[in-house]
């Protein structure tokens, strides 16, 4: 089963200048209300799937204690992000039904607080893979230095620490950075900066102070890079008396995708559903069960979708190759079509009695683009999909309230 934990840990600092590509900004009213038209050159559906290039450095440093072998396999850092993969091997099967109360802490750079996310997957009954992601948008990670891992498994009486000397100079060179300083039309939100590196693209923003209950919960952005589009999801925010600072992020739109593109833009997709409204609508577990789902090519999906304004959406076809899935969708309006395409995700179906579950990261491997054979159609592409896995395809449930969403003016970001 997948376990996800969020904690605050000591993180970043010491700035280092990477190779920066200069780009410029300008806003144009490309999309508006119901007569939205997204223009995009067609990408042939036979185009080979994008490959997410891994710039991690191999560490492969191990410690053995009380029947567990802990290996810091690899790590990767950019100016503001850190990723590490840890493998835990046991001589006996893990008891996956018991809370292990494990503590995993990764330290790199000066002692500043940053955010840490941890996910864990059991590859088999004796092997656990842990992935750690850290971010620090206020300071810079160092380009090279000492990486410290501390790990505690109380149930196994394991308490280890290890240090590794690392050099991330190669990944630090691969950075695109640009000040945007553009206010979103019809909003009090200002986009500050775009930064793209080997771990994805982040757009930072600021807006005036708001009461927590009045803050919106499903606003996002669409990043257009040449012919393809990528969802920029809200990835965190902080607030004080001066206002709110936050980020939108796409793990799929990496430096390698942006580096040679001259046509880059951002489409704001705002939503005025508040957190309070969202909680109230779900406090009685008020979620819809769709009994009319169909299955094609081992993908279970809802063929048709109804919006609150009477417009409809549908999935017309799903193609599946060895490691990719293409979903053909469209709505009765451009707005409905774009909401469907941008809110789609997939996950591996859970099998009854299954003990080793592998998660699929839609955020990392999903993109979408216009269908050349249908004026309102989109093709949503998921890459790096295991061909023998049954899939479940879902939408963000909130998009059915289509009148609560607004597509803002397209903000051009060009080199």
N, C-alpha and C positions, 0 to 999 in steps of 0.2 A: 504494500500500500504506500502511497506517496504521502510523506509528512512534510509540511511546510511550516517554518518557524521564522518569526521576525524578531530581531533584537537590536539593541544599540551597542556598538562596540567601539573601541579605540581605532582610529584610522589615520588618514591622510596627512600629507603636506609637502613641503619643499617643491616649489614650482620649477618647471623645466619647459623650455620652449620647443615645441614640435614644429614640423614643417607645415605652414599654414598656406592655404589657397585663398586668395582674395576673391570675394564675391559681393555683388551689389544687390540692393533691395528696391522693389517698387510695387505698388498695389494697383490692382485692376479689378473692375466689377465683373468677374467672369461668371459667377454663379449668383443667382438671386431667386429666392422664394420658390414658387412652383414652376417657373419657366427655366429651371436650371439646365444648363447644357455643359457637359464636361467634354471638351475636345481633346482627343488623344490619338496619336498615330497608332495604328494597329500593330500589335505584336503577334506574329504568326503563331498559331496554337501548337505548331510542331517545334517551336523554339525549345532548345534544351533547358531543363530546369536550372535555376540559379543555384550556385553552390555557395554555401556559407563557409568561407575560408577561416580556418582556425589558426590564429597566430600565437597560440599558447607556447610557452617554453616548457620542455620536459624537465621536471625536477627529480622525480623518482627517488625520493628519500624515504626510508622506512624505519619504523621502530616496532619491535615485537615485545608484547607484555601480556602475560596471563592468557595465552592462547589466541590473542588477537594480533594481527599484523596490520599496522596502520601505515599507509603510503601516501605521501603528498605527491600525487602523480604529475600534475602540471598546473601552471598558473599563467595569468595574463593580466596586464594592467595598461590602462590609458591614463590620461591626465586626471580623470575624475571617476574612474571605475576600476574595480579589481575583481577578478574571478579566479577561483581555485577549485580543483577537483581532488577529492580524497577518497581512496579506496580502503575499506576495512574488510579484512578476510579473517574468518574464524575457522578453527579446527572442528567445531561443532555447529550444527544448525542454529541460527538465531531464533530466539523466541519473539516472533513478530506480534504476539498478542499482548506483550508486556511493555508498558511505558519505560523506556530506558533512561529517561531523565538525563540524557547526554548533554554535555556542554562543549561547544566547538567555537573557538575564537581565533580569528586570523588578524594579525597585526602587521602593518606595513607603513613605514614612514613615521612622522612625528605623532605624538599622542593627542590627536584631536578626535572628537566624536563624529562618527558617520553612521550611515544606515547599513545594516547587514541583513540579507535574506539567505535562508538555507533550505535546500530541498534534498530529500534522500530517497533513493530507489534501491530496492533489493533486486539485484541482478539474478541471484539464485538464493537458496536457503542459507548459504555460507558466505555470501559476498554482498556488502553494502557499499553503494556509491553515494558520496555526499558532494554536493555542489554548493559553493559559497559565492555570493555576489555582494560586493560592497560598493557604495557610492559616497562621494563627497563633492557636492557642487560648490562649496564655499572655498575649498583649498585644492591644491594639486598633489597627487601622489608623486613620489620621486621616480625618476627614470630608472634608477638602479639602487640597490641596497639590500638589506636583510629582511627576509620574510619570516615571520614567527607564527607557528601553529601550536595551539594548546588544545588538547582534546581529553575529555573525561567521560568514561562509561562506568558509572557507579555499580551497575549490576554485574559487571565483569571485573571490578576492582582494577580498572585501567585509568591511569592518569599520566599522560605523556606530554612532552613538549619537544619541538624540533625547530631548528633554524636552517634557513637556506639562503645562500647568496644568489640574487636574481638580477638580470639585466633585461629591461623591457624597451631598450632603445629602438628596436625595429618597429614595434607597435606604436611608439610615441611619435615616430616620423609620419605616421599615416593619420593625419588629422586635418579636417576642414573646419574652420571657425569663422563666424561672421556675426557682427552686430546687426540686428534687424531694426529695433526701435520703431515698431509700427503698431498703431492701435487698431484693434479689430473693429471693423465697421459695425455700428449699432451696439457697441459694448464698451464697458469701462476697463476692459482687459488690454494690456499692451504686451506684445511679443518683444522680448529683449534680445535673444541671441540664439543662433543655431550652431550646434557643434556635432560633427560627425566623426566617428573613429571606427576602429575595427570591431567594436562591440555594439555599434548602432548609432542612432541619431537622437539627440536631445534638443528640444526647444524650450527655453525658459521664458516665463512670463511674470507679470506683476499686475495686481489689481487692488482697489481700495479695500479697507477692512469690511468684513461681513460677519454677522452672527453665524455660528456654526450651523444652526438649523435652517438658515436661509441660503446656505451655499449649495451650488448645483453639483449633481453627482455623476452625470453621464456626458459632459462635454468632452470633445476630443478634437483632433486635427487630422487632416489627410495630407500626407506628403507626396507630391507628384514629382517623380524623377524620370525625365524623359517620357517614355510611354507608360510606365508602370506607376502604381499608387501603393502607398503603405499607410497603415493606421498608426497615428501617433496617439498613444493612450496616456491618460493622466497617470503619472508615476510618483506623485508626492507633492506636498505643499507644506509651508509653515507660515504662521501669521503672528503679527504683533500689532502694536498700536499704529504703526506706520502703514500697514497693509498686508497683503498676501503675496508670497512668492511661491511659485510652483514650476513643475516641469511636465512636459509631454514627451513621450519616448517611443521609439520604434527600434526593436532589436534586429528587425529584418533589413532595415535600410542602413547598411554599413558603409564605411569609407569606400570600399571597392566598387560599390554601386553608384555612389555620388561623384567619385573623383573625376570622371571624364565627361560628365553631363553638363551641358550649358543651359538646359531647361529644367530649372528646379523651382517649385512653388509650394505654398502652404494654403490649404483650404480649411478655414475654421468651421467646425461643426458643433455649434452650441446647443445646449439643452437646458431648459429652465425647470426641470424636475428637481426638487430639493431633496436632501437626505431625509428630511422629516416626512415628506410625501412618500418616498420610497419605503421607509420603514413601516409606515401605516398600512400601505398596500400589501405588505408581505408579513405583517405581524401575526396573521392568522393562517400563515402558510398558503397564501392565496396565489398559488402558481398553477398555470394551466397544464394539464396533461393531454398531450396530443395523441389521440388514439389512431389518427389517420396517417401515421408515418409510413413511408415506403422504404424499400431497400433496393439499391442497385449497385452492382460492383462491390458488394460487401460494405456499403455506406448506407446507414439508416438516416433518413432525412424527412423533413416536412415539405411536401411538394408545393403547397400554396400557403400564402400568408395574408392575413387581413389587417389593414390599417384602420385607425379610428376615424379617418376622414372619408372612408368608403373606398379608397384606392386599394389595389391588391398587388401582391407579388407572387412570383412563382419560380421554381427551379425546373428548367426544361430538360437538363441532362447533366450527368456526372460521368466524367471520363477518369479512368484510373490506369496508370502505367506502373512500372516496377516500383518507383519511389515517389510518385507524384499523383495528386488528385486535382482535377479541374472541374469546377462547378459553374454551370451556366445559369445565370439568374437574371430576372428583370422585373420591374414594377410597371404599373400603369402610368407613372410619372417619373421624371428623372430623379426627383427627390427620393421617391420610394425605392428606386433602383439603387441609388447611391447608399442609402441607409442599409439596405439588405447586404450589399457587397462589403461595405466597410465594417459591419458588425458580425460577420460570419466567423465561426471558428469550429474546429473539430477536436475530438479526443478519442482515445482508444476505448472501446467498450470493455466494461468490467465483466469478467466471466465468473459465474457462481462457483465458489470454492477456490478461486484463484488467490494465491498468496503473494506472488511476485508481479506487481503491477508497474508498468512503464508508462510514464506520462508523455504526452505530445505537446510541444511548445509551439502553439499556433502563432504567438507573437513573434517568434523568431523566424518562422518559415512561410508566412502568408503574405501574398501580394495580390493585387487585382488590376484589371485594365478593361477598356471598352471592348465590346464585341463588335467586330466590323460588319457582321451580318444582321445586326439588330440595333436600331437607333437607340433603344432604351436598355439594351442588354449589357451585362458585365460578365467577365470571366474571372472567377476567384481561383487562385492557384495555391496549393499547399505542397511544399517540397519536403524531402527527407522523411517520407512516410513509410513505415514498415509495410511491405506488400502483403504479409500474411495476417495482418491485424484487421479485425472488424472495427469500423469507425462509426461515431455518432456525430452528426452535423447539427449545429445549433446557431441561433441568432440571439443577440441581446434582446431580452423580452421587452424592454422599455421602448424599443423603436416602433412598436405598434401605435404608440401615442405620437404620431408623426407631426401633429400640430405643435408639439412641445419642442420640436427641433428646428433649428435655423441654419442654413448654409450661408456663410459669410462671403464677402468679397475675397477672391483669390489674391494672395500676396506673392508677387513674383520675387524669387531669389535667384539671381543669375550671377555667373562669374564675371 
